[in-house]
Amino acid sequence: MKASNHPRIAAERVSETRLWQRLMDLAVCGATGKGGVNRQALSPEDAAARRLMVTWGEAIGVQLFTDEIGNLYLRREGTEAAAAPVVTGSHLDSQPMGGKFDGAYGVMAGLEALYAMHEAGVETKRPVEVVAWTNEEGSRFQPGTMGSGVFAGKMDLAEVLAVRDRAGITVAQALEAVLAATPGVKARPGGFPIAAYVEAHIEQGPLLERAGKPIGVVRGVQGLRWFAIEVLGEAAHAGTTPLRHRKDALKAATAMVTALEEAMHDDTDTVRFTVGRFEVEPGSPNTVPARVLFTIDLRHPEAAVLDRLSAGIAPLCDANARGCAVTVTQTTEAAPTIFDPAVVETIDRWRRDLGFPGMEMVSGAGHDAVYLARVCPSGMIFVPCESGISHNEIESATPSDLAAGTKVLTAALVDLANR
């Protein structure tokens, strides 16, 4: 069998039925009443999902490993065992009222790719590994993307292990309990060299569904800036204080938001501008508001645009302060991520070769692939989700779209692993 034929042969062995059933079986771990999952990081539900992964991996003889932060790896050996592996995966943890496809699809797609290679008898030069990254969501322990962040050397392991949840349990304590649930999994250090990384994921947005295309070839991830804006006015009696003598923090804040909304207008609808929190004090119906705190989430795939728009926030707030004092503080920054052109081209070439309509796109949400892109050539594959809904119990996707993404993933992995 020629190695050049391996990608297609393996992709053709992807089973839509098996993939769907695995996703449904996994969704039992932390199932909620509305069809979603509550499977937060390093919880008993997360441990149950990991046990399923171990069982499914053992059935085709893969090697099982975990590292210092609890990332779980399923390794299919290549003909050159010492070669850096090609890796795929995502995460098993969820939001408290999350869906059963976010993250889980990427792990199950990777597992199905290993099954397809196994059943097709396809050999690869490089090993192929599937990874379930620890705590991508950040719902129980903050920040998110802990597993990939530690792996990439961008988060300090000791600091991460010391993080506590609301009940006071540390990551280290929760991790110990989860690892005890899979005693046969060997430990090995993380941070090892990777030849290439490809992550499959539901889009978590509506673009693919609206375009009627099953495959999104992701060329990058938007950068983001978060800001906190504090507006300080003066509390006063609502019935006795004339309007012209007031320092109304709420009116000033709403004027700022209106001006910012206009400044962020983008005919291409690429800019993402969100005011997600709006707090008013003292919160009394007959008192002029004395303080407002609101937040801004600003995203764009180009760093220069983010710089320009960010620089305009403070001047616009000052111009609309209406006698109040205003403080603008940037609280978070993440640079845009550009995926490796060769990996992106490989994904798109196999998408075309397998006959699936698709489109290039930029991810609006962060993923583990952002950290992997800092240490190895990386890319992502998106598939549609119903109405673009995610982080929601009603999150849904079709078996055919999930299988299409898995076939493209499988072919791309085999191709990359034979280089």
Secondary structure, 3 states (H helix, E strand, C coil): CCHHHHHHHHHHCCCHHHHHHHHHHHHCCCECCCCCECCCCCCHHHHHHHHHHHHHHHCCCCEEEECCCCCEEEEECCCCCCCCCEEEEEECCCCCCECCCCCHHHHHHHHHHHHHHHHHCCCCCCCEEEEEECCCCCCCCCCCCHHHHHHCCCCCHHHHHCCECCCCCEHHHHHHHHHHCCCCCEECCCCCCCCEEEEEEECCCCHHHHHCCCEEEEEEECEEEEEEEEEECCCCECCCCCHHHCCCHHHHHHHHHHHHHHHCCCCCCCCEEECCCEEEECCCCCECCCEEEEEEEEEECCHHHHHHHHHCHHHHHHHCCCCCEEEEEEEEEECCEECCHHHHHHHHHHHHHCCCCEEEEEECCCCHHHHHCCCCCEEEEEECCHHHCCCCCCCCCCHHHHHHHHHHHHHHHHHHHCC
